[in-house]
């Protein structure tokens, strides 16, 4: 990855949006890059948690392995999204999750020490980082509550609602960023239950499947 690409990579991240061109250039000099082939791992269970990872190109899957041996999907990461920020607060902690490349992926990364220095040099980043972490925690809490207390169809409609960008669009269509199998993992159920849930919602006229990943919302109030 060339120096200008490293700068472009960190510029994608909201927490660094407050930096000007010269500051981005200075920070990018601390960045290293890494390519991960589809199916390979960025990190795995018990690896040292000491780096901030930013997706430049490609897509990563973040998940845990349950006691049953099944995968529990946490989230997908695309360009501009990051992980590993907890390393700044818990330097001795090891990963309890796994990140796998869903396609050939290129990332840029900052070590804990370089991230810590950036936070000291540019205090505004600290507030932005806390805001992003707060948003992520809110999403995680909502997902936990939905999985614990909601029916399969409610889990699906809540998830579809979160994908809508503009509710004024006619018709409203959303694109699933993951396979039905991964969606089942994310919503804490089985692929078969997800299939039945989609069929039930289609039968009720709430949605219409345009393709495996493209869904048309017919009844917004039912979400």
Secondary structure, DSSP 8 states (H G I E B T S, - for coil): --HHHHHHHHHTSGGGTT--HHHHHHHHTT-EEEEE-TT-EEE-TT-B--EEEEEEES-EEEEEE-TTS-EEEEEEE-TT-EE-GGGGT-TT-B-SSEEEESS-EEEEEEEHHHHHHHHHH-HHHHHHHHHHHHHHHHHHHHHHHHHHHS-HHHHHHHHHHHH-S-TT-SSEEEE-SS-HHHHHHHTTS-HHHHHHHHHHHHHTTSEEESSSSEEEES-GGG-
